[in-house]
Amino acid sequence: MAQNAVGSINRGTASIGRAIATPAVGPLVVLLVFCAIFSVATHTFLAVGNLSLVIQQSVIVGTLAIGQTIVILTGGIDLANGAIAVLGTIIAGRMVNDGGNAALCLLFAIFLCTIVGVVAGLLVSRLRLPPFIVTLGLLGIVTAATRLIAQGGAFPVTDELLGWTGNSFPVDGSGVTYGMVIMFCLYALVWYMLTQTAWGRHVYAIGNNQAAARLVGIPVQNRLLSIYLFAAFLYGIGAWLAL
């Protein structure tokens, strides 16, 4: 009995130690500390309305972070994610202001964002160029293309479809935007893909050891291409949320 109790305590201590050693614990602790400080300094910080506002302001960055997370899990980095999203917003906004159909303009903008991801994926997977160099180069190219398309002008978006994600509906006395719902649905989808599918296991395997993943039969090149493609698609969704 005593030995079993000691063994249970040791296993519990080991589990706590592994949890503390997890890289995500540090940022989480810092976040909780700041939340505690702000909640003491301002009694309305933890109010439902304020939390809803904070999430609303994080929708665009939060969506871009989903795609960036997948790329980082492979041991890469995407420096062009924000530039790709801006390109999508400029293209959709300009085409709609020029009289284009809003739905088709939006789909075309997301498609172009995805094409940029395909280019990045081909350079990383086929030519085996470092993701840092590839995405840094694409950052400059996409930024230049965005400036050429925008030509220093502003494109106010008045179409209901493009601005639909900013509309809200009441929940417990607070407004929840459709953009927030889309972001959380994307989080759930990507969580399922990473934890419950072979594709997700391949993502982790490639990030852990790309050479070993190739030796065990994982199609590393195709997976890397699909990862950068899917990440850029998410950046396109982020562009929609920014409109």
C-alpha positions in Angstrom: 0.0 0.0 0.0 2.8 2.4 1.0 4.8 1.6 -2.1 1.7 2.2 -4.3 1.1 5.5 -2.6 4.8 6.5 -3.1 4.6 5.4 -6.7 1.5 7.5 -7.3 3.1 10.5 -5.7 6.2 10.1 -7.9 4.2 9.8 -11.0 2.1 12.8 -10.1 5.3 14.8 -9.4 6.8 13.7 -12.7 3.6 14.8 -14.5 3.7 18.2 -12.9 7.4 18.5 -13.8 6.7 17.7 -17.4 3.8 20.2 -17.5 6.0 22.9 -16.1 8.8 22.2 -18.6 6.3 22.6 -21.5 7.3 25.7 -23.6 3.7 27.0 -23.6 3.6 27.3 -19.8 5.8 30.3 -19.6 3.7 32.6 -21.9 0.5 31.3 -20.2 1.8 32.2 -16.8 2.8 35.7 -18.0 -0.7 36.1 -19.5 -2.4 35.1 -16.3 -0.2 37.5 -14.3 -1.1 40.4 -16.5 -4.8 39.4 -16.4 -4.6 39.4 -12.6 -2.9 42.8 -12.5 -5.3 44.4 -14.9 -8.3 42.9 -13.1 -7.2 44.4 -9.9 -6.4 47.8 -11.4 -9.6 47.9 -13.4 -12.7 46.1 -12.1 -14.3 46.0 -15.5 -11.3 44.2 -17.2 -12.9 40.7 -16.7 -16.4 42.0 -17.7 -18.0 40.0 -20.5 -18.2 43.1 -22.7 -14.5 44.0 -22.3 -13.4 40.4 -22.9 -15.5 40.4 -26.0 -13.9 43.6 -27.2 -10.4 42.2 -26.6 -11.2 39.1 -28.7 -12.7 41.2 -31.5 -9.5 43.2 -31.7 -7.5 40.0 -31.9 -9.5 38.3 -34.6 -7.2 39.2 -37.5 -3.9 38.4 -35.7 -5.5 35.3 -34.2 -6.4 34.0 -37.6 -3.0 34.7 -39.0 -1.5 33.0 -36.0 -3.2 29.7 -36.9 -1.4 29.5 -40.2 1.8 30.6 -38.7 1.5 27.9 -36.0 1.3 25.1 -38.6 4.4 26.4 -40.4 6.3 26.7 -37.1 5.4 23.1 -36.2 7.4 22.0 -39.3 10.5 23.9 -38.1 9.9 26.8 -40.5 8.8 30.4 -40.3 6.5 32.6 -42.4 7.6 36.2 -42.4 5.1 37.1 -45.2 1.9 36.2 -43.5 0.8 39.8 -42.7 1.8 41.0 -46.2 -0.2 38.2 -47.8 -3.3 39.2 -45.8 -2.8 42.9 -46.7 -2.5 41.9 -50.4 -5.8 40.0 -50.1 -7.6 43.0 -48.6 -6.3 45.4 -51.2 -7.2 43.2 -54.1 -10.7 42.5 -52.8 -11.4 46.1 -51.9 -10.1 47.5 -55.2 -12.0 45.0 -57.3 -15.3 45.7 -55.4 -14.8 49.4 -55.7 -14.3 49.0 -59.4 -17.7 47.3 -59.7 -16.8 43.7 -59.3 -19.1 41.1 -57.7 -18.3 41.0 -54.0 -18.4 37.2 -53.7 -16.2 36.6 -56.7 -13.8 39.3 -55.7 -13.4 37.8 -52.2 -12.9 34.3 -53.6 -10.3 35.6 -56.1 -8.4 37.4 -53.3 -8.3 34.3 -51.2 -7.2 32.3 -54.2 -4.3 34.7 -54.9 -3.3 34.5 -51.2 -3.3 30.7 -51.6 -1.2 30.9 -54.8 1.5 32.8 -52.8 1.5 29.9 -50.4 1.9 27.5 -53.2 5.0 29.4 -54.4 6.5 29.4 -50.9 5.7 25.7 -50.5 7.4 24.8 -53.8 10.5 26.7 -53.0 10.8 25.2 -49.5 9.8 21.6 -50.4 11.1 21.1 -54.0 14.2 23.4 -54.0 14.8 22.9 -50.2 15.5 26.6 -49.6 15.4 27.8 -46.0 11.8 29.0 -45.1 13.3 32.2 -43.6 14.9 33.2 -46.8 11.9 32.2 -49.0 9.3 34.1 -46.9 11.6 37.1 -46.4 11.9 37.4 -50.2 8.1 36.9 -50.6 7.6 39.6 -48.0 9.4 42.1 -50.2 7.7 41.0 -53.4 4.2 40.9 -51.9 4.6 44.3 -50.2 5.8 45.8 -53.5 2.9 44.2 -55.4 0.4 45.6 -52.8 1.8 49.1 -53.2 1.5 48.9 -56.9 -2.1 47.7 -56.8 -3.1 50.3 -54.1 -1.2 53.2 -55.8 -1.4 55.1 -52.5 -5.2 55.1 -52.6 -7.8 54.1 -50.1 -10.6 51.6 -50.9 -13.6 52.0 -48.5 -15.5 48.8 -48.3 -19.3 49.3 -48.2 -20.4 45.9 -49.5 -22.4 43.9 -47.0 -20.7 40.6 -47.7 -17.2 41.9 -47.2 -18.1 43.7 -44.0 -20.4 40.9 -42.8 -17.7 39.5 -40.4 -17.8 42.7 -38.4 -21.5 42.3 -37.7 -22.4 41.1 -34.2 -25.2 39.3 -32.4 -26.0 39.6 -28.7 -24.8 36.9 -26.3 -25.3 37.4 -22.5 -25.7 41.1 -23.0 -22.5 41.5 -25.1 -21.9 41.6 -28.8 -20.2 38.7 -30.5 -19.1 39.3 -34.1 -19.3 36.7 -36.8 -15.5 37.1 -37.3 -15.0 35.8 -33.8 -17.1 32.8 -34.6 -15.1 32.1 -37.8 -11.8 32.4 -35.9 -12.9 29.9 -33.2 -14.2 27.5 -35.8 -10.9 27.7 -37.6 -9.1 27.0 -34.3 -11.3 23.9 -33.7 -10.8 22.7 -37.3 -7.0 23.0 -37.2 -6.9 21.5 -33.7 -8.8 18.5 -35.1 -6.5 18.3 -38.1 -3.3 18.4 -36.0 -4.4 15.9 -33.3 -6.8 13.5 -35.0 -5.5 13.0 -38.6 -2.5 11.5 -40.3 -1.8 14.9 -41.8 -1.4 16.4 -38.4 0.9 13.6 -37.2 3.0 14.1 -40.4 3.3 17.9 -39.5 4.7 17.0 -36.1 7.0 14.4 -37.5 8.4 16.7 -40.1 9.1 19.4 -37.5 10.7 16.9 -35.2 13.1 15.3 -37.8 12.5 15.9 -41.5 15.1 13.3 -42.5 13.6 10.6 -40.3 10.1 11.5 -41.5 11.3 10.9 -45.1 12.9 7.6 -44.2 9.6 6.2 -42.6 7.7 7.0 -45.8 6.1 10.3 -45.1 5.8 12.3 -48.3 7.7 15.3 -46.9 7.7 17.4 -50.1 3.9 17.1 -50.6 3.2 17.7 -46.9 5.3 20.9 -46.8 3.6 22.1 -50.0 0.1 21.4 -48.4 1.2 23.1 -45.2 2.2 26.4 -46.9 -0.8 26.3 -49.1 -3.2 25.8 -46.2 -1.4 28.5 -44.2 -1.8 31.0 -47.0 -5.4 30.1 -47.4 -5.9 31.0 -43.7 -4.1 34.3 -44.4 -6.7 34.9 -47.1 -9.5 34.3 -44.5 -7.7 36.8 -42.3 -7.8 39.3 -45.1 -11.6 38.8 -45.3 -11.8 39.4 -41.6 -9.8 42.6 -41.9 -12.3 44.1 -44.5 
